[in-house]
Amino acid sequence: MTRPVLTKMTIAALLAASGLANAGVYVEMADREIANNKTTVVQKMYVQGNAGRFVDIPEPGDGGNATATIIKDGTLYAIDDTDKTYMQLDKASMESLAKKMNEGLAQVKEQLAKMPPEQRAQMEQMLGKQIPGFAGGDQKWTVDAVDTGKSDKVDGRTCRLWDVKRNGELDEQLCVVPFSSLPGKENFQQVFGNFAKVFEEMAKAVPMLSGLMSNEFSAQQKINGFPVRSRDYENGKLSDVERIMKVWREENVPAAMFAVPAGYKRKSMEEMTGQ
């Protein structure tokens, strides 16, 4: 199952003093099929200083290309290798995107107002489950992380089990190690902070997203560590696939890793939204 960046809490680790002041961090995450112990690398992370590059790798046979997200100096870049383009999400572009989202929602509400009352109520209820605050704020988006009091081991590391609930329902289980148990403290803290700022700007511009974002970040701060394993809940039961940390090592990451490739064309918000 695909996990949205950050909202599923896959990034939250930090750099401890190790004598390698200029060293960055390289991390590999893999999906493991529990029944046959088959693992497939699905994400690679590169972090150096206050910059990060996160590469999502498609499953074999999907035919897609790996996609990359770069976070640097408070700006997020989404790289598309398929058509050699990129999108830049900074404060200005977030405000532009938020404006278009609000305009789109206003159009939807205008159409709903023309529907018969019963049909309108059904549509508002359905959309309210998908969009927090859509139906006059009755539908809230809640996120909570609950310490189960239990521990487990992943690749020899003892980790604490947390259950994450979204809208009151079990959504995923995380096995979390303390920040201090993994090298890379300052680097990941800086990058995570930059990432959070980008989405906080969007949340400010789109009020209905404000609660969603703040709840996600609050829950992540509560676990206060890095999830070396995560498993989704499906109908209250843990799924048969888990995401595990396969590699975490210090290494010097070239500056070019955090730059948009030469020759790539910037895609505007209008091109992205088709408006």
VMD Tcl script that draws the C-alpha trace (Angstrom):
set ca {
  {0.00 0.00 0.00}
  {1.34 3.41 -0.95}
  {2.08 5.72 1.97}
  {1.85 9.46 1.47}
  {5.05 11.17 2.27}
  {5.16 12.29 5.93}
  {1.52 11.71 6.64}
  {2.41 8.07 7.15}
  {5.41 9.10 9.23}
  {8.10 7.40 7.19}
  {10.63 10.21 7.71}
  {11.71 11.21 11.22}
  {15.32 10.50 12.16}
  {18.18 12.68 13.34}
  {22.05 12.90 13.28}
  {24.16 12.21 16.37}
  {27.77 13.33 16.79}
  {29.98 10.61 15.37}
  {33.25 12.25 14.41}
  {32.05 12.50 10.79}
  {30.95 16.12 10.87}
  {30.46 16.35 7.10}
  {28.92 12.91 6.62}
  {25.39 12.56 5.32}
  {22.98 9.67 5.72}
  {21.72 7.05 3.24}
  {18.61 5.01 4.06}
  {16.84 2.19 2.23}
  {13.27 1.15 3.00}
  {11.84 -2.12 1.68}
  {8.48 -3.86 1.61}
  {8.60 -7.40 2.97}
  {5.99 -10.04 2.22}
  {5.78 -11.83 5.54}
  {4.54 -15.16 4.17}
  {7.53 -15.77 1.89}
  {10.03 -13.29 3.38}
  {10.40 -11.58 -0.02}
  {11.73 -8.02 0.21}
  {11.65 -5.29 -2.41}
  {13.39 -1.93 -2.03}
  {10.74 0.79 -2.44}
  {12.38 3.97 -1.18}
  {15.85 5.48 -0.93}
  {16.66 8.55 1.16}
  {19.73 10.78 0.95}
  {20.29 13.49 3.55}
  {23.14 15.97 3.95}
  {23.02 19.13 6.03}
  {19.59 20.72 5.55}
  {18.87 19.00 2.22}
  {17.16 15.71 1.46}
  {16.32 13.59 -1.58}
  {13.63 10.89 -1.34}
  {13.31 8.44 -4.22}
  {10.24 6.21 -4.56}
  {10.91 3.11 -6.63}
  {8.03 1.48 -8.60}
  {7.34 -2.19 -8.18}
  {8.89 -4.50 -10.80}
  {6.61 -4.85 -13.79}
  {4.78 -1.58 -13.20}
  {6.64 0.04 -16.08}
  {6.98 3.34 -14.24}
  {10.09 5.34 -13.44}
  {11.42 6.15 -10.02}
  {10.20 9.53 -8.82}
  {12.18 11.87 -6.60}
  {11.33 14.59 -4.13}
  {14.05 17.08 -3.18}
  {13.80 19.33 -0.13}
  {16.32 22.15 0.03}
  {16.31 25.59 1.65}
  {12.62 25.42 2.52}
  {11.56 24.51 -1.03}
  {10.24 21.18 -2.32}
  {11.01 19.97 -5.85}
  {9.05 17.10 -7.41}
  {11.16 15.51 -10.17}
  {9.54 13.64 -13.07}
  {12.14 11.70 -15.06}
  {9.53 10.49 -17.53}
  {9.09 13.81 -19.30}
  {12.14 15.52 -17.76}
  {10.14 18.12 -15.86}
  {9.91 19.29 -12.29}
  {7.53 21.22 -10.06}
  {8.75 23.67 -7.47}
  {6.67 24.08 -4.33}
  {7.62 27.12 -2.30}
  {5.48 29.66 -0.45}
  {4.36 31.48 -3.60}
  {3.47 28.32 -5.52}
  {1.70 26.87 -2.48}
  {-0.46 29.99 -2.26}
  {-1.25 29.67 -5.97}
  {-2.15 26.01 -5.56}
  {-4.27 26.76 -2.49}
  {-6.16 29.45 -4.43}
  {-7.00 26.96 -7.18}
  {-8.08 24.35 -4.63}
  {-10.38 26.84 -2.93}
  {-11.82 27.91 -6.28}
  {-12.45 24.27 -7.18}
  {-14.17 23.58 -3.87}
  {-16.33 26.67 -4.30}
  {-17.46 25.38 -7.69}
  {-18.29 21.98 -6.17}
  {-20.35 23.63 -3.43}
  {-22.13 25.74 -6.03}
  {-23.11 22.61 -7.93}
  {-24.25 20.91 -4.72}
  {-26.49 23.85 -3.90}
  {-28.47 23.15 -7.09}
  {-29.18 19.52 -6.11}
  {-32.33 18.30 -4.34}
  {-31.84 18.39 -0.53}
  {-31.62 14.61 -0.09}
  {-29.11 14.14 -2.90}
  {-27.09 17.14 -1.68}
  {-26.91 15.70 1.84}
  {-25.64 12.37 0.50}
  {-22.94 14.04 -1.58}
  {-21.87 16.29 1.30}
  {-21.59 13.28 3.58}
  {-19.48 11.40 1.04}
  {-17.20 14.37 0.34}
  {-16.99 15.17 4.04}
  {-15.32 11.80 4.64}
  {-12.72 12.59 2.01}
  {-12.19 16.29 2.71}
  {-11.97 17.35 6.37}
  {-14.23 20.30 7.10}
  {-16.00 20.12 3.74}
  {-19.51 19.92 5.16}
  {-19.39 22.94 7.42}
  {-16.71 21.58 9.70}
  {-18.76 18.62 11.00}
  {-16.26 16.13 9.66}
  {-12.94 16.38 11.50}
  {-9.65 14.69 10.69}
  {-8.09 13.23 13.80}
  {-4.73 11.53 14.12}
  {-3.37 9.97 17.28}
  {-0.38 7.80 18.13}
  {-0.89 5.37 21.00}
  {1.97 3.69 22.84}
  {0.98 0.02 23.15}
  {3.50 -0.55 25.94}
  {4.97 -3.42 23.92}
  {8.35 -3.82 22.22}
  {9.72 -5.92 19.38}
  {12.98 -6.37 17.47}
  {13.74 -5.44 13.87}
  {17.12 -6.46 12.49}
  {18.48 -6.75 16.02}
  {17.18 -3.32 17.10}
  {14.70 -3.13 19.96}
  {11.80 -0.90 19.00}
  {8.65 0.36 20.70}
  {5.25 -0.50 19.19}
  {2.88 2.38 18.48}
  {-0.60 2.23 16.96}
  {-1.60 5.15 14.76}
  {-5.31 5.92 14.58}
  {-6.85 8.14 11.95}
  {-10.44 9.27 12.47}
  {-10.59 6.88 15.43}
  {-9.73 3.79 13.37}
  {-6.53 1.76 13.48}
  {-4.51 2.75 10.42}
  {-0.95 1.51 10.94}
  {1.44 0.07 13.50}
  {4.94 1.51 13.89}
  {7.96 -0.05 15.56}
  {10.01 2.95 16.64}
  {13.63 3.29 17.76}
  {14.95 6.34 19.67}
  {16.63 9.04 17.61}
  {19.84 8.46 19.57}
  {20.13 4.85 18.42}
  {20.78 5.81 14.79}
  {23.47 8.12 13.40}
  {22.23 11.16 11.54}
  {20.60 13.38 14.14}
  {21.03 16.99 13.05}
  {20.64 16.24 9.34}
  {17.25 14.59 9.51}
  {15.94 17.11 12.00}
  {16.77 19.98 9.67}
  {15.28 18.28 6.63}
  {12.12 17.23 8.45}
  {11.71 20.80 9.70}
  {12.02 22.16 6.15}
  {9.52 19.62 4.88}
  {7.03 20.53 7.61}
  {7.32 24.23 6.81}
  {6.32 23.67 3.19}
  {3.11 21.90 4.15}
  {2.38 24.30 6.99}
  {2.31 27.12 4.44}
  {-0.21 25.18 2.38}
  {-2.32 24.48 5.46}
  {-2.44 28.20 6.29}
  {-3.74 28.98 2.81}
  {-6.30 26.15 2.86}
  {-8.07 26.25 6.27}
  {-9.62 22.81 5.85}
  {-6.11 21.31 5.66}
  {-4.88 23.07 8.78}
  {-6.22 20.52 11.25}
  {-5.12 17.59 9.09}
  {-1.51 18.78 8.85}
  {-1.17 19.87 12.47}
  {-2.59 16.56 13.72}
  {-0.20 14.55 11.54}
  {2.82 16.49 12.76}
  {1.69 16.35 16.40}
  {1.33 12.58 16.23}
  {4.76 12.24 14.64}
  {6.34 14.37 17.35}
  {4.63 12.19 19.93}
  {6.36 8.99 18.79}
  {9.66 10.90 18.90}
  {11.70 8.40 16.90}
  {12.25 6.63 13.59}
  {9.90 3.78 12.52}
  {12.20 0.94 11.47}
  {9.08 -1.06 10.66}
  {5.52 -0.14 9.76}
  {2.47 -2.24 8.94}
  {-0.95 -1.09 7.79}
  {-4.12 -2.21 9.49}
  {-6.78 -3.61 7.16}
  {-10.22 -3.94 8.74}
  {-8.63 -3.95 12.19}
  {-6.03 -6.61 11.35}
  {-2.36 -6.15 10.49}
  {-1.61 -6.62 6.80}
  {0.70 -9.37 5.50}
  {3.18 -6.80 4.13}
  {5.45 -4.65 6.25}
  {7.82 -1.80 5.44}
  {11.22 -2.16 7.07}
  {14.45 -0.21 7.20}
  {17.06 -2.27 5.37}
  {20.00 0.16 5.32}
  {21.04 3.15 7.40}
  {24.59 4.34 6.99}
  {26.64 7.50 7.08}
  {28.18 8.56 3.81}
  {29.09 11.77 2.03}
  {26.25 12.69 -0.35}
  {27.28 14.75 -3.42}
  {25.68 18.19 -3.72}
  {24.42 17.24 -7.20}
  {22.03 14.78 -5.53}
  {20.02 17.75 -4.27}
  {19.89 19.67 -7.56}
  {17.31 19.54 -10.35}
  {18.94 17.73 -13.31}
  {20.24 19.99 -16.07}
  {17.83 20.45 -18.96}
  {14.68 19.65 -16.97}
  {11.78 22.06 -17.62}
  {9.85 23.61 -14.75}
  {6.15 22.77 -14.82}
  {3.79 25.54 -13.68}
  {0.86 25.12 -11.31}
  {-1.46 25.76 -14.27}
  {0.12 22.87 -16.17}
  {-0.07 20.67 -13.10}
  {-3.76 21.33 -12.45}
  {-4.72 21.51 -16.10}
  {-6.20 24.98 -15.70}
}
mol new
graphics top color blue
foreach p $ca { graphics top sphere $p radius 0.5 }
foreach p [lrange $ca 0 end-1] q [lrange $ca 1 end] { graphics top cylinder $p $q radius 0.2 }
display resetview
